[in-house]
Amino acid sequence: MSSVEREPKILSRREIEALITQGHHVFILDGVVIKADGWLKYHPGGPKAIEHMVGRDATDEVKALHSPDAQRRMQPYRIGRIDGRWENFLPPIQGGKFRHQEEKELPETSIEVSDFEQNTSSRNGSEAASPIFDAPEYDSSLRWRRVQGQGASSDATSISSIDLDEDGPKMSHLDMRTREELRLDESKYPPLDPDVQDQIVRKYRLLNEKIKAENLYQCRYWCYGIDALRCALLFLTSQYILRRAWEYTGWHATGLYALSAVFLGLMWYQLVFSAHDAGHMGITHDFQIDTAIGIVISDFIGGLSMGWWKMSHNVHHIVTNSPEHDPDIQHLPFFAVSHRFLESLTSTYYEKVLTHDFVSKFTLQFQHYLYYPILLFGRFNLYRLSWIYLLAGQGPKKGPAWWHRWFELIGHAFFWTWFGYGLLYKSLPTATDRIIFLLVSHMATAQVHVQITLSHFAMSTSDLGVHESFPQKMLRTTMDVDCPEWLDFIHGGLQFQVIHHLYPRIPRHNLRQAQKLVQEFCEDVNIPYALYGFVDGNKQVIGRLEEVARQAAIFAACQKTIAASTDFGLGH
């Protein structure tokens, strides 16, 4: 055997497309073609994170979410390399259609569909694929095109949901809203021209080198020592008040129990920040050590599954704010942050249709009023999702994460022993006190749910297609919250979600230092940097929810009008 490593074979676009057609999970990493079939089911971040990268140059996504060691572990799965710049396919999970290698190239065609550019899969989850918008101008002659050489995989679409008649197309109210949002985004952000997006990516990668040079990936462990002391103080305060309550009876005692619950909830709230860092390997940067830290914090102390969170959160980081794909904005029947939820769509994450049924039709009209009350109960939903993940065995059963599920199950048994039995049952005298303690302690964590949704609910949910670069998409779909440095411990780093989405493995205590560098990058590449104060950010979110509630009312009125029409809108 030659001691010289053989140069990887150059794979053509058609060969890679044929592999995807055969069901292989192929993506590009630094010009190398990776076939991930062998470790898809062992991936600690879940298979869907990989599925969303099929057919794409995943270099920036992989490097943002994986340590250098994890990236090296991918190299044995390379099957070739590409020559030149890669144009992304639309992944099959997102509706992309692919040809077999023996099929002929599709001739260039165009379908006139009006002054309307949109992703049909966004409007209807059962539709096939997203179009590629080939014209930056907006006039009556705009077209969707099937581009020669790319095939249906990246841009095939359907016009079945658009009514065509002799006078031209008819657009529904929701179609028009989609068009307006796409126009707004394309007017605010750099064009999707390959040269422009490549320049953004080049400068994004140079920024990463600056961040490394300033040692912002290096963890300041003493900061976590302060965090640990803060959490210990909150827990001890909770226990002290609890024991003082035993000296009283009646509502005096109940009030002290509730106060004790507040401090326990604040401890959980503070612990979330460190668990979040551990889940992104932002503490020791070692996958197994940080995962163990995260499980101890999340499962043993908090009763929530770290494995479920990583599987969901990794997808969120890749397809941020996509109504069809991002589980972090899929909250029907309680919330809809985009009008696209009003026609029902298929969630690729939950693998079911998110139906705009009679319940959501009722709740969505009040969602801007229900936002804070519903978030008070957010932790109970996290229990539900955690139990489904662990009991159904949704995590990897083999590979480096094989032991995580069993460690988590032990953690949950431990949590419900100390909290459920030891604290709720044994330490509180009455059923009323137990219920109050349970509710108050969990409601005290609501700020973290506000913080998480605050960074995304008011931002763009448009799909600009497969040509948008990773950094531009993160900046378009995420906002930061401005606050004085002395309040950083309250927000726990979650106020720097823009920086976090660009560079998820930076420890949160270094995010403020990185903010200036990211702001300079945004100015350089002419991408808006969304930064709001906490109050203004909340106003933005409430405003978005109220806007979608109005769209829901208009849509319902349109449906009633059509239903009442004798010709169902088909007449002239």
C-alpha positions in Angstrom: 0.0 0.0 0.0 1.4 3.4 -1.0 2.5 5.6 1.9 1.2 8.6 0.0 -2.4 9.3 0.7 -4.4 9.2 -2.5 -6.0 12.4 -3.6 -9.8 12.3 -3.1 -11.8 11.8 -6.3 -13.5 14.9 -7.7 -17.3 14.4 -7.7 -19.5 16.3 -10.1 -22.7 18.0 -9.2 -24.7 15.3 -11.0 -22.9 12.5 -9.2 -23.6 14.1 -5.8 -27.2 14.6 -6.8 -27.5 10.9 -7.8 -26.1 9.9 -4.4 -28.8 12.0 -2.6 -31.4 10.5 -4.9 -30.4 7.1 -3.6 -31.0 8.2 -0.1 -27.5 9.1 1.0 -26.9 11.9 3.4 -24.2 13.9 1.6 -22.9 17.4 2.4 -19.8 19.5 1.8 -17.2 20.4 4.4 -14.3 22.6 3.4 -14.5 21.4 -0.2 -14.7 17.7 0.8 -17.8 15.5 0.2 -18.9 13.8 3.4 -21.3 10.9 3.4 -22.9 10.8 6.8 -25.0 7.6 6.5 -22.7 5.6 8.9 -23.2 7.9 11.9 -26.5 9.6 11.2 -28.3 7.6 14.0 -25.4 8.1 16.3 -25.2 11.9 16.0 -25.6 13.4 19.5 -27.4 16.3 18.0 -30.0 14.1 16.3 -30.4 13.1 12.7 -32.5 16.0 11.6 -29.6 18.5 12.1 -27.7 16.5 9.4 -30.7 16.0 7.2 -31.1 19.8 6.9 -27.5 20.0 5.5 -27.9 17.3 2.8 -26.8 18.7 -0.6 -25.4 21.9 1.0 -22.0 23.4 1.7 -22.3 22.9 5.5 -18.8 24.3 6.3 -20.0 27.2 8.4 -22.8 25.4 10.2 -20.5 22.4 11.1 -17.7 24.6 12.3 -20.0 26.8 14.4 -21.6 23.9 16.2 -18.7 21.3 16.4 -15.4 21.3 18.1 -12.2 20.8 16.0 -12.0 17.3 17.4 -15.6 16.5 16.2 -14.7 17.9 12.8 -11.7 15.6 12.6 -13.9 12.6 13.4 -15.9 13.4 10.2 -12.9 13.0 7.9 -13.0 9.2 7.6 -16.5 9.6 6.0 -15.2 11.6 3.1 -15.9 10.1 -0.3 -14.5 12.8 -2.6 -14.1 16.5 -3.1 -15.7 19.2 -5.3 -14.0 21.4 -7.8 -14.9 25.1 -7.5 -17.7 26.9 -5.8 -20.7 24.8 -4.7 -24.3 25.8 -5.3 -26.5 24.4 -2.7 -29.3 22.0 -3.3 -32.5 22.2 -1.3 -32.3 19.3 1.2 -34.9 16.5 0.8 -36.2 17.1 4.3 -37.1 20.6 3.1 -38.8 19.4 -0.1 -35.9 19.2 -2.6 -36.4 16.9 -5.5 -33.4 15.1 -7.1 -32.8 13.3 -10.4 -31.1 10.0 -10.9 -27.7 10.3 -12.6 -29.0 8.7 -15.9 -31.8 11.4 -16.2 -31.2 14.1 -18.8 -30.5 17.7 -17.9 -33.7 19.7 -17.6 -34.0 22.5 -20.2 -34.3 26.0 -18.9 -38.0 26.8 -18.5 -39.9 29.5 -16.9 -43.4 29.7 -15.5 -45.2 33.0 -15.3 -46.9 33.3 -12.0 -47.2 37.1 -11.4 -45.5 39.6 -9.3 -45.2 37.1 -6.5 -42.0 35.4 -5.2 -42.5 32.9 -2.4 -41.7 29.5 -1.0 -44.6 27.3 -1.7 -43.5 24.8 0.9 -43.8 27.7 3.4 -47.4 28.2 2.5 -48.3 24.6 2.5 -46.3 21.9 4.2 -47.4 19.3 1.7 -45.9 21.2 -1.3 -42.6 20.1 -2.7 -39.8 22.6 -2.7 -38.7 26.2 -2.5 -38.1 28.3 -5.6 -35.0 30.3 -6.4 -35.6 33.9 -7.0 -33.6 34.9 -10.0 -34.7 38.5 -10.2 -34.0 41.2 -7.6 -36.5 43.6 -9.1 -40.2 43.4 -8.3 -42.5 44.1 -11.3 -45.3 42.4 -13.1 -43.0 40.2 -15.1 -41.3 38.4 -12.2 -40.9 34.7 -12.8 -39.9 31.5 -11.0 -37.4 29.6 -13.1 -36.1 26.1 -13.2 -32.4 26.9 -13.7 -30.4 24.8 -16.2 -27.8 22.7 -14.5 -29.4 22.8 -11.1 -32.5 20.7 -11.8 -35.6 20.4 -9.8 -33.6 19.7 -6.6 -33.0 23.3 -5.7 -35.9 25.1 -7.2 -38.8 23.0 -8.3 -42.0 24.4 -7.1 -45.7 24.1 -7.5 -48.3 26.6 -8.5 -51.3 24.5 -7.6 -52.2 26.8 -4.7 -52.3 29.9 -6.9 -55.5 30.5 -8.8 -54.9 31.4 -12.5 -57.6 32.8 -14.8 -57.9 34.7 -18.1 -57.1 38.0 -16.3 -54.0 36.7 -14.6 -53.3 35.2 -11.2 -55.4 35.7 -8.1 -53.5 35.8 -4.8 -54.9 35.1 -1.4 -54.4 37.6 1.4 -51.7 35.3 2.9 -49.9 35.0 -0.4 -49.8 38.8 -0.6 -48.4 39.0 2.9 -45.7 36.5 2.1 -44.7 38.6 -1.0 -44.6 41.8 1.1 -42.3 40.2 3.8 -40.0 38.8 1.1 -39.8 42.2 -0.5 -39.0 43.8 2.8 -36.2 41.4 3.6 -34.6 41.7 0.2 -34.7 45.5 0.5 -33.0 45.4 3.9 -30.4 42.7 3.4 -27.6 42.2 0.9 -28.6 40.6 -2.4 -28.3 36.8 -2.8 -25.8 37.2 -5.6 -23.1 34.5 -5.1 -20.2 37.1 -5.1 -21.9 39.1 -2.4 -22.7 36.1 -0.2 -19.2 34.7 -0.7 -17.7 38.0 0.5 -19.9 37.9 3.6 -18.8 34.3 4.3 -15.1 35.2 3.8 -15.3 38.1 6.2 -17.3 36.0 8.7 -14.5 33.4 8.7 -11.9 36.2 9.2 -14.0 37.4 12.1 -13.7 34.0 13.7 -9.9 34.2 13.4 -10.0 37.6 15.2 -12.2 36.0 18.0 -9.7 33.2 18.4 -6.8 35.7 18.5 -8.5 37.5 21.4 -9.0 34.2 23.2 -12.7 34.6 23.4 -13.2 30.9 23.0 -11.3 30.4 26.2 -13.4 29.8 29.3 -13.0 32.0 32.3 -13.7 29.4 35.0 -13.8 31.8 37.8 -17.0 33.2 36.3 -18.6 29.8 36.7 -17.4 29.8 40.2 -19.3 33.0 40.9 -22.4 31.5 39.1 -22.2 28.4 41.3 -22.0 30.6 44.5 -25.0 32.6 43.3 -27.1 29.4 42.7 -26.0 27.9 46.0 -27.1 31.2 47.8 -30.5 31.1 46.1 -31.0 27.4 47.1 -29.9 28.0 50.7 -32.2 31.0 50.9 -35.1 28.9 49.6 -34.4 26.2 52.2 -34.0 28.8 55.1 -37.3 30.4 54.3 -38.9 26.9 54.0 -37.8 26.0 57.4 -38.9 29.3 58.9 -42.4 28.6 57.4 -42.7 25.5 59.5 -42.9 27.8 62.6 -46.2 29.2 61.3 -49.6 28.0 60.3 -52.3 29.2 57.9 -51.7 31.8 55.2 -48.7 33.1 56.9 -47.0 29.8 56.4 -48.3 29.5 52.8 -46.9 32.9 52.0 -43.4 31.9 53.2 -43.7 28.6 51.3 -44.4 30.7 48.2 -41.4 32.9 48.8 -39.2 29.9 49.3 -40.5 28.6 45.9 -39.5 31.9 44.3 -35.9 31.5 45.3 -35.9 27.9 44.1 -37.2 28.9 40.8 -34.6 31.7 40.5 -31.9 29.1 41.1 -33.3 27.0 38.2 -33.4 30.1 36.1 -29.8 30.9 36.8 -28.7 27.3 36.2 -30.2 27.3 32.7 -27.4 29.6 31.5 -24.6 27.2 32.5 -26.5 24.2 31.1 -26.8 26.1 27.8 -23.1 26.7 27.7 -22.4 23.1 28.5 -24.7 21.9 25.7 -22.7 24.0 23.2 -19.4 22.7 24.6 -18.6 26.2 25.8 -17.1 25.3 29.2 -14.3 22.7 28.8 -14.8 22.3 25.0 -14.7 18.5 25.6 -17.9 16.8 24.3 -18.2 14.2 27.0 -17.2 16.4 30.0 -19.5 19.3 29.0 -22.3 16.9 28.3 -21.9 15.4 31.8 -21.9 18.8 33.3 -25.0 19.7 31.4 -26.8 16.6 32.4 -26.0 17.1 36.1 -27.4 20.7 35.9 -30.3 20.0 33.6 -31.5 16.6 34.6 -30.3 16.0 38.2 -31.0 19.5 39.5 -33.6 20.8 37.0 -35.5 17.7 35.9 -35.2 18.6 32.2 -33.5 16.5 29.5 -30.2 17.8 28.1 -30.4 15.3 25.3 -33.8 16.5 24.2 -32.6 20.1 24.3 -29.5 19.4 22.2 -31.6 17.6 19.5 -34.1 20.4 19.3 -31.6 23.2 19.8 -29.2 22.1 17.1 -32.0 22.1 14.5 -33.0 25.6 15.7 -29.5 26.8 15.1 -29.5 25.5 11.6 -33.0 26.5 10.3 -33.6 29.5 12.6 -37.1 30.9 12.4 -38.2 28.7 9.6 -42.0 28.0 10.3 -41.8 24.5 8.7 -38.5 23.4 10.3 -37.6 25.3 13.5 -39.2 23.7 16.6 -38.5 26.8 18.6 -41.2 28.8 16.8 -43.7 26.0 16.4 -46.2 26.7 19.2 -49.6 26.1 17.8 -52.3 26.3 19.1 -51.0 29.0 21.4 -48.7 31.2 19.3 -48.1 31.9 15.7 -45.2 34.3 14.8 -45.9 34.1 11.1 -49.0 34.3 9.0 -47.8 31.1 7.3 -49.1 29.1 10.3 -52.7 30.2 9.4 -53.0 27.7 6.6 -51.6 24.8 8.5 -48.2 23.5 7.6 -46.1 20.3 8.1 -43.4 20.4 10.8 -40.4 18.5 9.6 -39.1 18.3 13.2 -42.3 16.9 14.8 -43.3 15.1 11.5 -46.9 16.1 11.7 -49.2 18.8 10.4 -49.5 21.8 12.7 -53.2 22.4 12.1 -54.8 25.8 12.3 -57.9 24.3 13.9 -60.7 25.8 15.9 -58.6 26.0 19.1 -55.8 28.0 17.5 -58.4 30.1 15.6 -59.7 31.1 19.0 -56.4 31.5 20.9 -54.4 33.3 18.2 -56.7 36.3 18.2 -55.7 36.9 21.8 -52.1 35.7 21.6 -50.5 39.1 22.3 -52.5 39.2 25.5 -51.7 35.5 26.4 -48.0 35.7 25.7 -46.8 36.3 29.3 -49.4 34.2 31.0 -48.7 31.2 28.8 -44.9 31.5 29.3 -45.5 31.2 33.1 -46.3 27.6 32.4 -43.5 27.0 29.9 -41.5 24.7 32.2 -44.3 22.1 32.3 -44.1 21.8 28.6 -40.4 21.2 28.8 -41.1 18.3 31.2 -43.4 16.8 28.6 -40.9 17.1 25.8 -38.1 15.7 28.0 -40.2 12.6 29.0 -41.2 11.9 25.5 -37.5 12.0 24.4 -36.2 9.8 27.2 -39.1 7.3 27.4 -39.3 6.9 23.6 -35.5 6.4 23.3 -35.2 9.2 20.7 -31.5 9.7 21.5 -28.5 7.7 20.1 -28.4 4.2 21.4 -24.8 3.6 20.2 -21.8 5.7 19.5 -20.2 8.3 21.8 -23.5 9.4 23.3 -24.9 5.9 24.0 -24.7 6.3 27.8 -26.3 9.8 27.9 -29.9 8.5 28.0 -29.2 6.2 30.9 -27.4 8.9 32.9 -30.4 11.2 32.2 -32.9 8.6 33.4 -30.9 8.3 36.6 -30.9 12.1 36.8 -34.7 12.3 36.5 -35.1 9.7 39.2 -32.8 11.7 41.4 -34.7 15.0 40.6 -38.1 13.6 41.4 -36.7 12.0 44.6 -35.3 15.2 46.0 -37.8 17.7 44.6 -41.0 15.6 44.2 -40.7 13.4 47.3 -38.3 15.1 49.6 -39.4 18.7 49.1 -43.0 18.8 47.7 -44.3 15.7 49.6 -42.3 15.6 52.8 -41.5 19.3 53.5 -44.9 20.8 52.8 -47.8 20.0 55.1 -50.9 20.3 52.8 -51.9 19.6 49.2 -52.7 23.3 48.8 -49.2 24.3 49.9 -47.7 21.7 47.5 -49.6 23.0 44.5 -48.8 26.6 45.3 -45.1 25.7 45.8 -45.0 23.8 42.5 -46.7 26.5 40.5 -44.7 29.4 42.0 -41.4 27.8 41.7 -42.0 27.0 38.0 -43.5 30.4 37.2 -40.4 32.0 38.7 -38.4 30.6 35.7 -40.6 32.3 33.1 -38.0 35.0 32.5 -35.9 32.5 30.6 -38.7 31.7 28.3 -39.2 35.4 27.7 -35.5 35.8 27.0 -35.4 32.9 24.5 -38.5 33.9 22.5 -37.6 37.6 22.7 -34.5 37.0 20.4 -36.5 35.4 17.6 -40.3 36.0 17.7 -40.1 39.5 16.3 -37.5 38.7 13.6 -37.9 37.5 10.0 -39.5 34.2 9.2 -39.1 34.5 5.4 -37.3 31.9 3.4 -34.8 33.6 1.1 -33.7 30.3 -0.5 -30.7 28.1 -0.5 -28.3 30.8 -1.7 -28.4 32.9 1.5 -25.2 32.5 3.6 -25.2 31.1 7.1 -24.1 34.4 8.7 -26.7 36.5 6.9 -29.5 34.1 7.8 -28.5 34.2 11.5 -28.4 38.0 11.5 -31.7 38.3 9.7 -33.5 36.0 12.1 -32.0 36.9 15.5 -31.9 40.0 17.7 -29.7 41.1 20.7 -31.0 42.7 23.8 -29.1 45.8 25.1 -28.5 46.0 28.8 -25.8 47.5 31.1 -23.0 45.1 32.0 -24.0 44.8 35.6 -27.3 43.2 34.5 -25.6 40.5 32.5 -26.1 37.9 35.3 -29.9 38.5 34.9 -29.9 37.8 31.2 -27.3 35.1 31.4 -25.8 35.7 28.0 -29.1 35.1 26.3 -29.2 38.8 25.5 -26.4 38.2 23.0 -28.2 35.8 20.8 -26.9 37.3 17.6 -23.3 36.6 18.6 -24.3 33.3 20.0 -25.9 32.2 16.8 -22.9 33.2 14.8 -20.4 31.5 17.2 -22.3 29.2 19.5 -19.3 27.8 21.2 -18.1 31.1 22.7 -18.6 31.0 26.5 -21.3 33.4 27.5 -19.0 35.4 29.7 -17.1 36.5 26.6 -20.0 37.4 24.5 -20.0 41.1 25.5 -16.4 41.4 24.3 -17.3 39.7 21.0 -20.2 42.1 20.5 -18.1 45.0 19.3 -16.3 42.7 16.7 -19.6 41.5 15.4 -21.0 45.0 15.1 -18.0 46.0 13.1 -18.5 43.0 10.9 -22.1 43.9 10.3 -21.2 47.4 9.3 -18.5 46.1 6.9 -20.9 43.7 5.1 -23.9 46.0 5.3 -26.2 43.7 7.3 -28.5 45.3 9.9 -27.6 44.3 13.4 -30.8 44.0 15.4 -30.3 45.5 18.9 -33.1 46.5 21.2 -33.5 47.4 24.8 -35.3 44.8 26.9 -38.5 46.9 27.0 -38.4 47.8 23.3 -37.6 44.1 22.4 -40.7 43.0 24.3 -42.7 45.6 22.4 -41.4 44.2 19.1 -42.5 40.7 20.1 -45.9 41.8 21.3 -46.3 43.8 18.1 -45.5 40.8 16.0 -48.0 38.6 17.8 -50.6 41.3 17.5 -49.9 41.7 13.8 -50.3 38.0 13.2 -53.5 38.0 15.3 -54.9 40.7 12.9 -53.8 38.6 9.9 -55.7 35.7 11.4 -58.8 37.8 11.7 -58.5 39.0 8.1 -57.9 35.4 6.9 -61.0 34.2 8.8 -63.1 37.0 7.3 -61.9 36.0 3.8 -62.8 32.4 4.4 -66.2 33.4 5.5 -66.7 35.6 2.5 -65.6 32.7 0.1 -67.8 30.3 1.9 -70.8 32.6 1.6 -70.2 33.2 -2.1 -72.4 31.2 -4.5 -69.5 30.7 -7.0 -66.8 30.2 -4.3 -64.8 33.0 -5.8 -64.6 31.4 -9.3 -66.7 34.0 -11.1 -65.5 37.1 -12.8 
